[in-house]
Amino acid sequence: MEIDANKIAPDQSIPAGKMTFLGDADNSGSKFLHGALLAIIDKFIGGDKLEPPNDSVLSKAKTKITRRRKDDSANNGSTALLKTPFFDLPDEIKNAFFHGTKRRLTFVHGTYKSERTWPGALRAMRDRMENPPSEKTRMALEELIAPVSCPECHGSRLQPESLAVKINGLGIAEYTALPIAELIEKVDAIKLTVREEKIAGLVLKEIRERIRFLDAVGLGYLSLDRASATLSGGEGQRIRLATQIGSQLRGVLYVLDEPSIGLHPRDNKKLLETLQQLRDLGNTVLVVEHDEETIEHADYVIDLGPLAGTHGGEVIATGPPKSIKKDPNSLTGQYMSGKLKIEVPDVRRLPNGSRLKVKGARAHNLRNIDVEFPIGLLTVVTGVSGSGKSTLVEEILYPALYRHVYKSPMEPLAHDKIDGLDLVDKVIEIDQTPIGRTPRSNPATYTGLFTPLRELYAMLPESRVRGYKAGRFSFNVKGGRCEGCEGDGLKRFEMNFLPDVYVTCDVCRGKRYNRETLAVKYKGFSIADILDTTIEDAFPILENIPQIKQKLQTLLDVGLGYVKIGQSSTTLSGGEAQRIKLAKELSKRATGKTIYILDEPTTGLHFADVHKLLEVLQRLVDTGNTVIVIEHNLDVIKSADYIIDLGPEGGSGGGRVVATGTPEDVAAVRKSHTGKALKETLK
């Protein structure tokens, strides 16, 4: 683990003279680093050669630094450099700042000057972390640490003696680095002598069985050395599932929460076979799932509803899939029977000639491919698991766009260049991460609805008489909030060796505000009452306030009428959090040059929720924006204007562009697994 230079200088678009460091996590440390930067610029302007220290990385690399005369930069002087964004400073200055210099620097502290050596920001922050001025500073500085590959073993984690042992020409690190599908072939190719068979025959048999279990649950594209922290929830769940199959247990209740997450329709069949295998061993398998194919293969279905939130919580239908389809009260059954369905668009948008073109994408398993993303369309990137979709979109296109638009130091993975970056003025990634991690965060605060709501209460006659301003109605600052819980509505009790326990505040009874603030009412509702009201119930109460009405309307449009305005973000599902983010974007004025990137947005969504999601995405595109989605859901894929299908397989068998064009174009490509699945859907 090493300190990450990008975390020391998170926003490198700021001019050097106003540069802040450490993300304001350590103010005194930030001022110290800023002083060092100014001293380095002063040396540079003076014509001094900023040689790296003998023990630095740059010194070992024998970096060539040319000598400049003092008058080379005299015309511009230090003023020009101080106005230059940190990102655009000469490499010599940035190298000296991060890695140090042999030259002694002159630090200025008001009228006082001092000379000292400069080891570089990386070493200075490492030393500060070892001897922090406070525990708070130490915790803040720990955020600067990032994993770096070990220079001795190059990430293999083993000593040379262990790596020297080879079987069929490969060491253990090389075997574990192979995709599981390829590893099966390599392990099957191992031939043992009679003597070796007695020693390792059973071990080899066990290895073959276990890696086949992993392949059977659709994980053939993963390698055995993949860090568990980088696995998606669905991948981790399927690994545990493979372990259980290998154990051959009977009489066990298995509970799985959406095991099909991240699976291509082709791989889903393997997963279903695995679940049936567990059942046939004599176990009970309970699955929470929205995938139609999985529901169709169930022996028994329990359908809850009829809708979500306050409109749900009832058992609507039970029985085999056939009986669910016949139940008129079951929304799930109506979609499965075809009575309700997501229609194929009558007309698809056509490319207008503007496009982003990624050239020479070659990170991970991508095969030096060129890919075009049309501007102003709904583009869906498809392909089997491990085909390179996330690498292309999340690790090359998104970082490159983000760096271009926001002058961020974010580095995309290996590619030659991207044409058309000037066609974009904003890039937004909308995922299913929480909108906040504390009870204070809620739909009102996230969407900006809380500000006009507080202003409304501050304008009421009762507030004016009492002299209340908008800040009085905030639960984040002193004044109007309940000080018993500091506006949380809950009190936290720390439990040693156990998770913290939250209990409703005994002073305000969870209302967050003091009695004086709650006495101010609009149409008979205090601000706490409004926050505790669902969006659909609050709409008729607040529809006369244009600014509030517009934000409530967008939340209704994305199907969140059942959510309370002040509902804690910690109680929202991933799909709900994602739709709140979409509602926030819908309420903004469209620039027509915004790109929205979504990675599997249908995770955790029912057919009806997917229907609403698609309506929102189409609205974003209708206003001139570009939406790029990574998705396996066939309802989303068939609704696209343009598809980019990667593959044909996962891991080393993927990384190529298999097909591009409309869903009809892709369905006509025989070697496309997505095309085969689409052909059935488009009938």
C-alpha positions as CSV (number, residue, x, y, z in Angstrom):
1,M,0.0,0.0,0.0
2,E,1.4,3.4,-1.0
3,I,0.2,7.0,-1.0
4,D,-1.7,7.9,-4.2
5,A,-0.4,11.1,-5.8
6,N,-3.9,11.8,-7.3
7,K,-5.4,11.8,-3.8
8,I,-2.8,14.3,-2.6
9,A,-3.9,16.7,-5.4
10,P,-7.5,15.6,-6.1
11,D,-8.5,18.6,-8.2
12,Q,-5.6,19.5,-10.5
13,S,-7.7,22.0,-12.5
14,I,-7.1,24.7,-9.8
15,P,-4.4,27.3,-10.6
16,A,-1.1,26.6,-8.8
17,G,-1.4,29.8,-6.7
18,K,-4.7,28.8,-5.2
19,M,-4.1,25.0,-5.2
20,T,-5.5,23.0,-2.3
21,F,-4.3,19.6,-1.3
22,L,-5.6,16.5,0.5
23,G,-9.2,17.3,-0.3
24,D,-9.3,19.7,2.7
25,A,-9.0,16.7,5.0
26,D,-5.9,18.2,6.7
27,N,-5.8,22.0,6.5
28,S,-2.4,22.5,8.0
29,G,-0.9,19.7,5.8
30,S,-2.5,21.4,2.8
31,K,-0.9,24.7,3.7
32,F,2.5,23.1,4.1
33,L,2.2,21.4,0.7
34,H,1.1,24.7,-0.9
35,G,4.1,26.4,0.6
36,A,6.4,23.7,-0.9
37,L,4.8,24.1,-4.3
38,L,5.4,27.9,-4.3
39,A,9.0,27.3,-3.2
40,I,9.5,24.9,-6.1
41,I,8.0,27.3,-8.6
42,D,10.4,30.0,-7.2
43,K,13.4,27.8,-7.8
44,F,12.2,26.9,-11.3
45,I,11.8,30.5,-12.2
46,G,15.3,31.2,-10.9
47,G,16.7,28.8,-13.4
48,D,17.8,26.2,-10.9
49,K,17.9,22.5,-12.0
50,L,15.4,20.6,-9.9
51,E,17.3,17.3,-9.7
52,P,15.6,14.5,-7.9
53,P,17.1,13.1,-4.6
54,N,19.5,10.1,-5.1
55,D,17.0,7.7,-3.5
56,S,13.9,8.8,-5.3
57,V,12.0,6.8,-8.0
58,L,12.9,9.4,-10.6
59,S,16.6,9.3,-9.7
60,K,16.7,5.6,-10.2
61,A,14.9,6.0,-13.5
62,K,17.6,8.5,-14.5
63,T,15.1,11.1,-15.5
64,K,16.7,13.7,-17.8
65,I,16.2,17.2,-16.6
66,T,17.6,20.0,-18.8
67,R,19.3,23.1,-17.4
68,R,17.5,26.4,-18.1
69,R,18.9,29.9,-18.1
70,K,17.2,32.3,-15.7
71,D,16.0,34.5,-18.5
72,D,14.2,31.6,-20.3
73,S,11.1,32.2,-18.2
74,A,11.7,35.8,-17.4
75,N,9.0,37.1,-19.7
76,N,6.2,35.2,-18.0
77,G,7.7,35.0,-14.5
78,S,6.2,33.3,-11.5
79,T,2.8,35.1,-12.0
80,A,2.0,33.1,-15.1
81,L,2.9,29.8,-13.5
82,L,0.8,30.7,-10.4
83,K,-2.2,31.2,-12.7
84,T,-1.5,27.9,-14.5
85,P,-3.7,24.9,-13.5
86,F,-1.6,22.4,-11.6
87,F,-2.4,19.8,-14.3
88,D,-0.6,22.0,-16.9
89,L,2.5,22.8,-14.8
90,P,5.9,21.7,-16.3
91,D,6.7,18.1,-15.5
92,E,9.9,19.2,-13.8
93,I,7.9,21.1,-11.2
94,K,5.3,18.3,-10.6
95,N,8.1,15.7,-10.3
96,A,9.9,17.9,-7.8
97,F,6.7,18.4,-5.8
98,F,5.7,14.8,-5.6
99,H,9.2,13.1,-5.5
100,G,11.5,15.8,-4.0
101,T,14.6,17.5,-5.1
102,K,18.3,17.8,-4.1
103,R,17.9,21.6,-4.0
104,R,17.1,23.3,-0.7
105,L,13.9,25.2,-0.9
106,T,13.0,28.5,0.7
107,F,9.7,28.3,2.5
108,V,7.9,31.6,3.3
109,H,5.9,32.0,6.5
110,G,4.5,35.5,6.5
111,T,7.7,37.7,6.9
112,Y,9.7,34.7,8.1
113,K,11.8,32.6,5.6
114,S,13.4,29.2,6.2
115,E,15.5,26.9,4.1
116,R,15.0,23.2,4.2
117,T,15.4,20.0,2.1
118,W,12.3,18.7,0.3
119,P,11.8,14.9,0.3
120,G,8.6,15.2,-1.9
121,A,4.9,15.3,-1.0
122,L,4.6,11.5,-1.1
123,R,7.3,11.0,1.5
124,A,6.3,14.1,3.6
125,M,2.7,12.7,3.9
126,R,4.0,9.3,4.7
127,D,6.1,10.8,7.6
128,R,3.1,12.9,8.7
129,M,0.9,9.7,8.8
130,E,3.5,8.0,11.0
131,N,3.5,11.0,13.4
132,P,0.2,12.7,13.0
133,P,-0.7,15.8,15.1
134,S,-4.1,14.2,16.0
135,E,-6.1,11.0,15.5
136,K,-8.5,12.9,13.2
137,T,-5.6,13.8,10.9
138,R,-4.3,10.3,10.9
139,M,-7.7,8.9,9.8
140,A,-8.0,11.6,7.1
141,L,-4.5,10.8,5.8
142,E,-5.3,7.1,5.6
143,E,-7.6,7.9,2.8
144,L,-4.6,8.8,0.7
145,I,-3.4,5.2,0.6
146,A,-3.9,3.1,-2.5
147,P,-2.7,-0.4,-3.4
148,V,0.5,-0.6,-5.5
149,S,1.9,-3.8,-7.1
150,C,4.9,-5.2,-5.2
151,P,8.2,-4.6,-7.1
152,E,9.7,-7.8,-5.8
153,C,7.1,-10.4,-6.6
154,H,5.1,-8.3,-9.2
155,G,1.8,-9.0,-7.4
156,S,2.2,-12.8,-7.3
157,R,2.6,-12.7,-3.4
158,L,5.1,-15.6,-3.4
159,Q,8.9,-16.0,-3.0
160,P,11.1,-16.9,-6.0
161,E,11.5,-20.4,-4.6
162,S,7.7,-21.0,-4.7
163,L,7.4,-19.5,-8.2
164,A,10.2,-21.7,-9.4
165,V,8.1,-24.9,-9.1
166,K,6.4,-25.6,-12.5
167,I,3.8,-28.0,-13.7
168,N,3.5,-28.4,-17.5
169,G,5.7,-25.2,-17.8
170,L,3.5,-23.0,-15.6
171,G,3.9,-21.9,-12.0
172,I,1.1,-21.5,-9.4
173,A,0.9,-17.7,-10.0
174,E,0.5,-18.3,-13.8
175,Y,-2.3,-20.9,-13.2
176,T,-4.3,-18.7,-10.9
177,A,-4.0,-15.7,-13.3
178,L,-5.8,-17.7,-16.1
179,P,-9.5,-17.3,-16.7
180,I,-11.3,-20.3,-15.1
181,A,-12.6,-21.5,-18.5
182,E,-9.0,-21.6,-19.8
183,L,-7.7,-23.0,-16.5
184,I,-10.0,-26.0,-17.0
185,E,-8.3,-26.8,-20.3
186,K,-4.8,-26.4,-18.8
187,V,-5.6,-28.6,-15.7
188,D,-7.2,-31.3,-17.9
189,A,-4.0,-31.4,-19.9
190,I,-1.9,-32.3,-16.9
191,K,-0.8,-36.0,-17.1
192,L,0.6,-37.8,-14.1
193,T,2.8,-40.8,-14.0
194,V,1.8,-43.8,-11.9
195,R,3.9,-42.6,-9.0
196,E,2.6,-39.0,-9.3
197,E,-1.0,-40.3,-9.5
198,K,-0.6,-42.0,-6.0
199,I,0.7,-38.7,-4.6
200,A,-1.4,-36.0,-6.2
201,G,-4.2,-37.9,-8.1
202,L,-7.0,-37.1,-5.5
203,V,-5.8,-33.4,-5.2
204,L,-5.9,-33.0,-9.0
205,K,-9.4,-34.6,-9.1
206,E,-10.6,-32.1,-6.4
207,I,-9.1,-29.1,-8.3
208,R,-10.9,-30.2,-11.5
209,E,-14.2,-30.6,-9.8
210,R,-14.0,-27.2,-8.0
211,I,-13.1,-25.1,-11.0
212,R,-15.9,-26.9,-13.0
213,F,-18.4,-25.8,-10.3
214,L,-17.2,-22.2,-10.8
215,D,-17.6,-22.5,-14.5
216,A,-21.1,-24.0,-14.1
217,V,-22.4,-20.9,-12.3
218,G,-21.2,-18.6,-15.1
219,L,-17.9,-17.5,-13.7
220,G,-15.6,-18.9,-16.4
221,Y,-14.3,-15.4,-17.2
222,L,-12.9,-14.8,-13.7
223,S,-9.3,-15.8,-12.6
224,L,-8.6,-17.5,-9.2
225,D,-6.3,-14.6,-8.1
226,R,-9.0,-12.0,-8.5
227,A,-9.3,-9.9,-5.3
228,S,-12.6,-10.5,-3.5
229,A,-13.1,-6.8,-3.0
230,T,-13.4,-6.3,-6.8
231,L,-16.2,-8.8,-7.2
232,S,-19.7,-7.7,-7.8
233,G,-22.5,-8.9,-5.3
234,G,-23.8,-11.4,-7.9
235,E,-20.3,-12.8,-8.6
236,G,-19.6,-13.3,-4.8
237,Q,-23.0,-15.0,-4.4
238,R,-22.3,-17.4,-7.3
239,I,-18.9,-18.3,-5.9
240,R,-20.5,-19.2,-2.6
241,L,-23.1,-21.2,-4.5
242,A,-20.4,-23.1,-6.3
243,T,-18.8,-24.0,-2.9
244,Q,-22.1,-25.4,-1.7
245,I,-22.5,-27.6,-4.8
246,G,-19.1,-29.0,-4.1
247,S,-20.0,-29.8,-0.5
248,Q,-22.9,-32.1,-1.6
249,L,-24.9,-31.3,1.5
250,R,-28.6,-32.4,1.9
251,G,-31.5,-31.0,3.9
252,V,-30.2,-27.4,3.8
253,L,-32.3,-24.2,3.1
254,Y,-30.4,-22.0,0.7
255,V,-31.5,-18.3,0.4
256,L,-30.3,-16.4,-2.7
257,D,-31.0,-12.7,-3.4
258,E,-31.0,-12.1,-7.1
259,P,-28.3,-14.5,-8.2
260,S,-28.8,-13.6,-11.9
261,I,-27.3,-10.1,-11.3
262,G,-24.7,-9.4,-14.0
263,L,-25.5,-12.6,-16.0
264,H,-26.1,-12.6,-19.8
265,P,-29.2,-14.6,-20.9
266,R,-26.8,-17.3,-22.2
267,D,-25.1,-17.8,-18.8
268,N,-28.4,-17.7,-16.9
269,K,-29.2,-21.2,-18.2
270,K,-26.1,-22.5,-16.4
271,L,-27.2,-20.9,-13.2
272,L,-30.6,-22.4,-13.4
273,E,-29.2,-25.9,-13.9
274,T,-27.0,-25.3,-10.8
275,L,-30.0,-24.3,-8.7
276,Q,-32.0,-27.3,-9.9
277,Q,-29.0,-29.5,-9.0
278,L,-29.0,-28.2,-5.4
279,R,-32.7,-28.9,-5.2
280,D,-32.3,-32.4,-6.6
281,L,-29.7,-33.2,-3.9
282,G,-32.6,-32.8,-1.3
283,N,-32.3,-29.1,-0.4
284,T,-34.8,-26.2,-0.4
285,V,-33.8,-23.3,-2.5
286,L,-35.4,-19.9,-1.8
287,V,-34.7,-17.2,-4.4
288,V,-35.6,-13.5,-4.4
289,E,-35.7,-12.7,-8.1
290,H,-37.1,-10.5,-10.9
291,D,-35.6,-12.4,-13.8
292,E,-38.5,-13.9,-15.9
293,E,-36.6,-17.0,-17.0
294,T,-35.8,-17.8,-13.3
295,I,-39.4,-17.4,-12.3
296,E,-40.6,-19.6,-15.2
297,H,-38.3,-22.4,-13.9
298,A,-39.5,-22.2,-10.3
299,D,-41.6,-25.0,-8.7
300,Y,-43.5,-22.5,-6.6
301,V,-43.8,-18.7,-6.7
302,I,-44.8,-16.3,-3.9
303,D,-45.8,-12.9,-5.4
304,L,-45.9,-9.9,-3.0
305,G,-47.5,-6.5,-3.8
306,P,-49.6,-5.3,-5.4
307,L,-47.2,-2.3,-5.7
308,A,-44.2,-1.0,-3.7
309,G,-43.8,0.8,-0.3
310,T,-47.0,1.7,1.4
311,H,-49.0,0.1,-1.5
312,G,-47.3,-3.3,-1.0
313,G,-46.7,-5.8,1.7
314,E,-49.5,-8.3,0.8
315,V,-49.3,-11.8,-0.6
316,I,-51.0,-11.4,-4.0
317,A,-50.6,-14.9,-5.5
318,T,-48.9,-18.2,-4.8
319,G,-48.4,-21.4,-6.7
320,P,-46.6,-22.6,-9.9
321,P,-45.7,-20.0,-12.6
322,K,-48.8,-21.0,-14.7
323,S,-51.2,-20.0,-11.9
324,I,-49.4,-16.7,-11.3
325,K,-49.8,-15.8,-15.0
326,K,-53.6,-16.4,-14.7
327,D,-54.0,-14.2,-11.6
328,P,-55.5,-10.8,-12.6
329,N,-54.3,-9.1,-9.4
330,S,-50.6,-10.1,-9.9
331,L,-48.5,-7.4,-11.7
332,T,-45.8,-10.0,-12.1
333,G,-48.2,-12.5,-13.7
334,Q,-49.6,-9.9,-16.2
335,Y,-46.1,-9.1,-17.4
336,M,-45.2,-12.8,-17.7
337,S,-48.4,-13.7,-19.6
338,G,-47.9,-10.8,-22.0
339,K,-51.0,-8.8,-21.0
340,L,-48.6,-6.1,-19.9
341,K,-45.3,-5.7,-21.7
342,I,-42.6,-3.3,-22.7
343,E,-43.2,-2.6,-26.3
344,V,-40.5,-2.4,-29.0
345,P,-40.2,1.3,-30.1
346,D,-42.2,2.0,-33.3
347,V,-39.4,4.3,-34.5
348,R,-35.8,4.4,-33.4
349,R,-33.7,7.5,-33.4
350,L,-31.1,7.7,-36.2
351,P,-27.5,8.8,-35.7
352,N,-27.0,12.5,-36.5
353,G,-23.3,12.0,-37.6
354,S,-21.8,13.2,-34.3
355,R,-20.1,10.5,-32.3
356,L,-17.4,9.7,-29.8
357,K,-14.9,7.3,-31.2
358,V,-12.6,5.3,-28.9
359,K,-9.5,4.2,-30.8
360,G,-7.1,1.4,-29.9
361,A,-8.8,0.2,-26.7
362,R,-6.6,-2.5,-25.4
363,A,-6.9,-2.7,-21.6
364,H,-7.5,-6.0,-19.9
365,N,-9.0,-8.4,-22.5
366,L,-9.9,-5.7,-25.1
367,R,-8.2,-6.5,-28.5
368,N,-7.1,-3.0,-29.7
369,I,-10.6,-2.2,-30.8
370,D,-12.2,0.9,-32.3
371,V,-15.7,1.7,-31.0
372,E,-18.1,4.5,-32.0
373,F,-20.7,5.9,-29.5
374,P,-23.3,8.0,-31.4
375,I,-24.2,11.3,-29.8
376,G,-27.9,11.9,-29.0
377,L,-29.0,8.2,-28.9
378,L,-29.8,5.6,-26.3
379,T,-26.8,3.2,-26.7
380,V,-26.7,-0.1,-25.0
381,V,-23.4,-2.0,-24.6
382,T,-24.0,-5.8,-24.4
383,G,-22.1,-9.0,-24.3
384,V,-21.6,-12.1,-22.1
385,S,-20.1,-11.7,-18.7
386,G,-16.4,-10.8,-18.9
387,S,-16.5,-9.7,-22.5
388,G,-15.0,-6.3,-21.7
389,K,-18.1,-4.0,-21.4
390,S,-17.1,-2.4,-18.1
391,T,-13.5,-2.0,-19.2
392,L,-14.5,-0.1,-22.3
393,V,-17.2,2.1,-20.7
394,E,-16.3,2.4,-17.1
395,E,-12.5,2.3,-17.2
396,I,-11.7,3.9,-20.6
397,L,-14.6,6.1,-21.9
398,Y,-15.9,7.5,-18.6
399,P,-12.5,8.5,-17.1
400,A,-11.4,10.1,-20.4
401,L,-14.6,12.1,-20.5
402,Y,-14.4,13.0,-16.9
403,R,-10.8,14.2,-17.3
404,H,-11.6,16.2,-20.3
405,V,-14.7,17.9,-18.9
406,Y,-13.6,18.5,-15.3
407,K,-9.8,18.6,-15.8
408,S,-9.5,15.8,-13.3
409,P,-6.3,13.7,-12.9
410,M,-8.5,10.5,-13.4
411,E,-6.5,8.2,-15.7
412,P,-8.3,6.0,-18.3
413,L,-6.9,2.6,-19.1
414,A,-4.8,1.8,-22.2
415,H,-6.2,3.2,-25.5
416,D,-4.8,5.4,-28.3
417,K,-7.2,8.4,-28.3
418,I,-10.9,9.4,-28.2
419,D,-12.3,11.6,-31.0
420,G,-15.3,13.9,-30.3
421,L,-14.6,14.9,-26.7
422,D,-15.5,18.5,-27.5
423,L,-19.1,17.4,-28.2
424,V,-19.6,16.8,-24.4
425,D,-19.8,19.5,-21.7
426,K,-21.0,17.3,-18.8
427,V,-20.7,13.6,-18.0
428,I,-22.7,11.9,-15.2
429,E,-22.5,8.3,-13.9
430,I,-25.8,7.2,-12.4
431,D,-25.4,4.0,-10.3
432,Q,-27.2,2.3,-7.5
433,T,-24.9,3.5,-4.7
434,P,-26.7,5.1,-1.7
435,I,-27.6,8.8,-2.1
436,G,-26.1,9.2,1.5
437,R,-24.9,7.1,4.3
438,T,-26.5,8.8,7.3
439,P,-30.1,9.3,8.5
440,R,-29.7,13.0,7.6
441,S,-29.6,12.3,3.9
442,N,-33.0,11.8,2.2
443,P,-34.8,12.4,-1.2
444,A,-35.5,16.0,-0.2
445,T,-31.9,17.0,0.6
446,Y,-30.5,15.1,-2.4
447,T,-32.8,16.5,-5.1
448,G,-32.7,20.1,-3.7
449,L,-36.3,20.0,-2.7
450,F,-35.5,20.8,1.0
451,T,-34.2,24.3,0.3
452,P,-37.5,25.7,-1.3
453,L,-39.4,23.8,1.4
454,R,-37.5,25.5,4.2
455,E,-37.9,28.9,2.4
456,L,-41.7,28.3,2.1
457,Y,-42.0,27.8,5.9
458,A,-39.8,30.8,6.5
459,M,-42.2,33.0,4.5
460,L,-45.2,32.0,6.6
461,P,-46.8,34.8,8.8
462,E,-46.0,32.8,12.0
463,S,-42.3,32.6,11.0
464,R,-42.1,36.3,10.3
465,V,-43.7,37.2,13.6
466,R,-41.2,34.9,15.4
467,G,-38.2,36.1,13.3
468,Y,-37.5,32.6,11.9
469,K,-35.3,32.4,8.8
470,A,-34.9,29.4,6.5
471,G,-32.1,28.0,8.6
472,R,-34.5,27.6,11.5
473,F,-36.2,24.7,9.5
474,S,-32.9,22.8,8.9
475,F,-32.2,19.8,11.0
476,N,-28.4,20.1,10.3
477,V,-27.7,23.3,12.2
478,K,-28.6,24.6,15.7
479,G,-31.7,26.7,16.2
480,G,-34.7,24.8,15.1
481,R,-33.6,21.3,15.4
482,C,-34.0,19.0,18.4
483,E,-30.7,19.1,20.3
484,G,-31.5,15.9,22.1
485,C,-30.6,14.0,18.9
486,E,-29.0,16.9,17.0
487,G,-31.6,16.7,14.3
488,D,-31.2,13.0,13.5
489,G,-34.5,11.9,15.0
490,L,-32.5,8.9,16.3
491,K,-30.0,8.4,19.1
492,R,-27.0,6.2,18.4
493,F,-25.7,3.9,21.1
494,E,-22.2,2.4,20.5
495,M,-22.0,-1.3,21.2
496,N,-18.6,-2.7,21.8
497,F,-17.8,-5.5,19.2
498,L,-21.4,-5.2,17.8
499,P,-23.0,-2.8,15.3
500,D,-24.3,0.5,16.6
501,V,-27.9,0.6,17.8
502,Y,-30.2,3.4,16.8
503,V,-33.2,4.3,19.0
504,T,-35.9,6.9,18.4
505,C,-35.1,10.2,20.2
506,D,-37.2,10.4,23.4
507,V,-37.2,14.2,23.3
508,C,-38.7,14.9,19.8
509,R,-40.1,11.4,19.2
510,G,-38.3,11.2,15.9
511,K,-39.6,14.5,14.5
512,R,-36.0,16.1,14.5
513,Y,-37.3,19.6,15.4
514,N,-38.0,21.4,18.7
515,R,-41.5,22.4,19.7
516,E,-41.2,26.0,18.7
517,T,-40.3,25.0,15.1
518,L,-43.1,22.4,14.9
519,A,-45.6,25.1,15.9
520,V,-45.2,26.7,12.4
521,K,-47.7,25.0,10.1
522,Y,-48.6,25.2,6.4
523,K,-52.1,24.0,5.6
524,G,-52.1,22.3,9.0
525,F,-48.8,20.5,8.4
526,S,-45.5,21.2,10.3
527,I,-42.3,20.7,8.4
528,A,-41.8,17.4,10.2
529,D,-45.3,16.3,9.0
530,I,-44.4,17.1,5.4
531,L,-41.1,15.2,5.6
532,D,-43.0,12.2,6.9
533,T,-45.5,12.3,4.0
534,T,-45.2,10.3,0.9
535,I,-44.4,12.1,-2.3
536,E,-47.8,11.3,-3.9
537,D,-49.7,12.6,-0.8
538,A,-47.5,15.7,-0.5
539,F,-48.1,16.7,-4.2
540,P,-51.6,18.1,-3.7
541,I,-50.5,20.0,-0.6
542,L,-47.5,21.7,-2.2
543,E,-48.6,21.9,-5.9
544,N,-49.1,25.7,-5.7
545,I,-45.4,26.3,-5.2
546,P,-43.9,25.9,-8.7
547,Q,-40.3,25.2,-7.6
548,I,-41.5,22.4,-5.2
549,K,-44.1,21.1,-7.6
550,Q,-41.6,20.5,-10.4
551,K,-39.2,18.5,-8.2
552,L,-42.1,16.4,-6.8
553,Q,-43.4,15.8,-10.3
554,T,-40.1,14.3,-11.5
555,L,-40.0,12.0,-8.4
556,L,-43.6,10.9,-9.3
557,D,-42.5,10.4,-13.0
558,V,-39.8,7.9,-12.0
559,G,-42.3,5.9,-9.9
560,L,-41.3,6.9,-6.4
561,G,-44.7,8.3,-5.2
562,Y,-44.7,5.8,-2.3
563,V,-41.4,7.1,-0.9
564,K,-41.6,9.6,2.0
565,I,-40.0,13.0,1.3
566,G,-37.8,12.8,4.3
567,Q,-37.2,9.0,4.2
568,S,-33.7,8.1,5.4
569,S,-31.3,7.2,2.5
570,T,-30.1,4.2,4.5
571,T,-33.6,2.6,4.1
572,L,-33.7,3.0,0.3
573,S,-33.0,0.2,-2.1
574,G,-30.3,0.5,-4.8
575,G,-33.0,0.8,-7.5
576,E,-34.8,3.6,-5.5
577,A,-31.5,5.5,-5.0
578,Q,-30.8,5.3,-8.7
579,R,-34.2,6.6,-9.6
580,I,-33.8,9.5,-7.2
581,K,-30.6,10.4,-9.0
582,L,-32.4,10.2,-12.3
583,A,-35.2,12.5,-11.0
584,K,-32.6,15.0,-9.9
585,E,-31.2,15.0,-13.5
586,L,-34.7,15.3,-15.0
587,S,-35.4,18.4,-13.0
588,K,-32.3,20.2,-14.4
589,R,-32.3,22.3,-17.5
590,A,-30.9,20.1,-20.4
591,T,-27.8,21.3,-22.2
592,G,-28.1,18.7,-24.9
593,K,-24.4,17.9,-24.5
594,T,-24.6,15.7,-21.4
595,I,-23.6,12.0,-21.4
596,Y,-25.2,9.7,-18.8
597,I,-23.5,6.4,-18.1
598,L,-25.4,3.6,-16.3
599,D,-24.0,0.2,-15.4
600,E,-26.8,-2.5,-15.2
601,P,-29.5,-0.1,-14.0
602,T,-32.2,-2.8,-14.0
603,T,-30.5,-4.6,-11.0
604,G,-33.2,-5.3,-8.4
605,L,-36.0,-3.9,-10.6
606,H,-39.4,-5.5,-11.3
607,F,-40.8,-5.5,-14.9
608,A,-42.9,-2.5,-14.0
609,D,-39.9,-0.7,-12.6
610,V,-37.9,-1.4,-15.7
611,H,-40.8,0.0,-17.7
612,K,-40.6,3.3,-15.7
613,L,-36.8,3.4,-15.9
614,L,-36.9,3.1,-19.7
615,E,-39.4,6.0,-19.9
616,V,-37.0,8.2,-17.9
617,L,-34.0,7.2,-20.0
618,Q,-36.0,8.0,-23.2
619,R,-37.0,11.4,-21.8
620,L,-33.3,12.2,-21.1
621,V,-32.4,11.3,-24.8
622,D,-35.5,13.3,-26.1
623,T,-33.9,16.5,-24.6
624,G,-30.8,16.0,-26.8
625,N,-28.6,14.1,-24.3
626,T,-26.7,10.9,-24.8
627,V,-27.4,7.8,-22.6
628,I,-24.9,4.9,-22.6
629,V,-26.1,1.8,-20.7
630,I,-24.3,-1.5,-19.9
631,E,-27.1,-4.1,-19.7
632,H,-28.1,-7.7,-20.0
633,N,-31.9,-7.1,-19.6
634,L,-33.5,-7.9,-23.0
635,D,-36.3,-5.3,-22.5
636,V,-33.7,-2.5,-22.2
637,I,-31.6,-3.9,-25.1
638,K,-34.6,-4.1,-27.5
639,S,-35.5,-0.5,-26.6
640,A,-32.1,0.8,-27.6
641,D,-31.4,3.1,-30.6
642,Y,-27.9,1.6,-31.1
643,I,-26.2,-1.5,-29.7
644,I,-22.5,-2.3,-29.3
645,D,-22.1,-6.0,-28.7
646,L,-18.8,-7.2,-27.3
647,G,-17.5,-10.8,-27.2
648,P,-18.1,-13.3,-28.5
649,E,-17.1,-15.0,-25.2
650,G,-15.8,-13.8,-21.8
651,G,-12.2,-13.4,-20.7
652,S,-9.5,-14.2,-23.3
653,G,-12.3,-15.2,-25.7
654,G,-13.8,-11.8,-25.6
655,G,-12.7,-8.2,-26.1
656,R,-13.8,-7.9,-29.7
657,V,-16.7,-6.0,-31.3
658,V,-19.1,-8.7,-32.5
659,A,-21.9,-6.5,-33.8
660,T,-23.2,-2.9,-33.9
661,G,-26.4,-1.2,-35.0
662,T,-30.0,-1.4,-34.2
663,P,-31.4,-4.3,-32.2
664,E,-32.7,-5.8,-35.5
665,D,-29.2,-5.5,-37.0
666,V,-27.6,-7.3,-34.0
667,A,-30.3,-10.0,-34.0
668,A,-29.3,-10.9,-37.6
669,V,-25.6,-11.6,-36.6
670,R,-25.3,-15.3,-36.1
671,K,-22.1,-15.3,-33.9
672,S,-23.7,-12.8,-31.4
673,H,-25.0,-14.5,-28.2
674,T,-27.0,-11.2,-27.6
675,G,-28.4,-11.4,-31.1
676,K,-29.7,-15.0,-30.6
677,A,-31.5,-13.9,-27.4
678,L,-32.8,-10.7,-29.1
679,K,-34.2,-12.7,-32.0
680,E,-36.7,-14.4,-29.7
681,T,-37.7,-11.1,-28.0
682,L,-38.2,-9.2,-31.2
683,K,-40.6,-11.8,-32.7
